[in-house]
Amino acid sequence: MAPEFISEKSKGAGAAKSDSRIFEIDPLRDPRWKTFLDGRADAAIFHRPEWLQALKSCYGYEPRVLSSTPPGEALANGLVFCEVQSPLTGKRIVSVPFSDHCEPLINNAEELQALLQNLMGRVERGEQRYIEVRPIELAMQPTTAFAISQEYYLHRLDLRHSEEKLFRSFHKDCVQRKIRRAERESLRYEEGSTEMLLKHFYKLLIMTRRRQGVPPQPIKWFRTLISSLGSKLKIRVALLGETPIASILTISDRRTMVYKYGCSDPRFNNLGGTHFLFWRAIQEAQASGVVEEFDLGRSETNNSGLVTFKEHWAAKRFALNYWRYPADAAVLGPERAITHIRKFISVLPDAPLVALGRLLYPHIG
């Protein structure tokens, strides 16, 4: 049984709700959260207040952290999540929305069990429809009531090598030659977070999402990320003359650079624009002397093209499983609907396709 959960009125940035062992805090207001993250090697950009603020500002998701640490003491553990409240997909807890992964920051199985049981109690009382947790390393054996809901691969590239050694590790035909082709074509490279670069990126994103049969994320999401993340975020664009042909969005946090979004104009894919951008990002990360890892993000296990692309960069593959409670909780609403309208999406003009994205994404999480 889940431990009894006793509501309390919030008195500032400390615990808003608690039981005899578990306390809930607001990571956007409680300064202990940032201090705690700075001391955890397993903390990622998706735990950070900047990312959580973007989720709240754009989609209205309220971030919370559960911890066994009482108010006023330095945090010893924490599980961050957002409550997604949608009339179409129901109320649910996700750790955390639109993030590739988000490890529970705990020290042992007993801590994890206590935090998860607290959330499970909310489902049992009918307050939430289900819980989804997205760890990288953690298997959920302590709570067998959780089951794998989605399976992905995560690829990471170790940057702690010389530039020459890294380049030689890439696939000779599919990466090295693509980079050299881009250099021969004298592609222009621009980076930053200006409105013009965002417009280049978003135009290419619409093309890419249409090919994939899904609507693009709202442009507000990217503007919010730029505002929240500041210099951690970069939009990188490859141009042929004045024409943008490929773009990627990366986020840097401490020792890791994360590849989060990528898009291209398929008419120019033979010029190696995307490979050119990846190589520039890798060179910059390595030259910083701080970044040690390039996180290439998640891939669906059946997307052999994307998986192969990442492995051509000599990136190491890891299993990435999402866990859900209850195990039989069904996917409702827009998440399921998108799979039935892919052909329709592929022929939509830009304006209604963008409008569809604005309508659906707040309900997906």
Secondary structure, DSSP 8 states (H G I E B T S, - for coil): -----EE----SSS-SEE-SS-EEE-TTT-HHHHHHHHT-TT--GGGSHHHHHHHHHHH--EEEEEESS-TTS----BEEEEEEEETTTEEEEEESTT-S-B--B-SSHHHHHHHHHHHHHHHHTTS-SEEEEB-SS---TT-TT-EEEEEEEEEEEE--S-HHHHHHHS-IIIIIHHHHHHHHTT-EEEEE--HHHHHHHHHHHHHHHHHHTS----HHHHHHHHHHHGGGEEEEEEEETTEEEEEEEEEEETTEEEEEEEEE-GGGGGGTHHHHHHHHHHHHHHHTSS--EEEEEEEETT-HHHHHHHHTTT-EEEEEEEEEESTT----THHHHHHHSHHHHHT--HHHHHHHHHHHHHHH-
